[in-house]
Amino acid sequence: MPMLPSRPCVEPGCRGLAISGSSRCAEHTQKQKRLYESERRERGGTTKQRGYAGDWPRLRLQAFVRDEWRCRQCGWEPNVVRECRLAGVDAPPADVIQRELAANLARGEPYLIGDHIKPSRGDSAKHHDLDNVQTLCDRCHGHKSSLERQGITRGGPTEGPGEDPTGRATELPGPRAR
């Protein structure tokens, strides 16, 4: 598939080229993510205070495995998962995939996030319900979160046919190059 030409980074004065799927160069993408995380901590406290300690890592891992390590919106998947799928073999152990995702995060590349379909907002039952957790890539999660902050909500990862009553897609979308 032909690649689109690179665009200049949108940050004033930057002469770098935007990375694929972003409007910023790698340096400014990382700075933007650090700023977002800093502001998020100021608004909502620590990860533990927001309820993402205890059972959350296990619940998130269960969602990743259930969703076959693929974004429920666009179908993005880690390279090691895609390579195994194309070779017709089972996905590697979870720790191998998680190491790739952690490395991607550190480099400012795509990674997966455990997302609450319906925001839990302090509701412990919703927060710890596997049926309320879906796998999204960082880009789809950022878009969904942005819409939620603006008061725009969607029923789930898909709309219309192909949904089950929880709002999750009944079939995963196909892989999409990024």
Secondary structure, 3 states (H helix, E strand, C coil): CCCCCCCECCCCCCCCECCCCCCCCHHHHHHHHHHHHHHHHHHHCCCCCCCCCCCHHHHHHHHHHHCCCCCCCCCCCCHHHHHHHHHCCCCCCHHHHHHHHHHHHHHCCCCEEEEECCCCCCCHHHHCCHHHEEEEEHHHHHHHHHHHHCCCCCCCCCCCCCECCCCCECCCCCCCCC
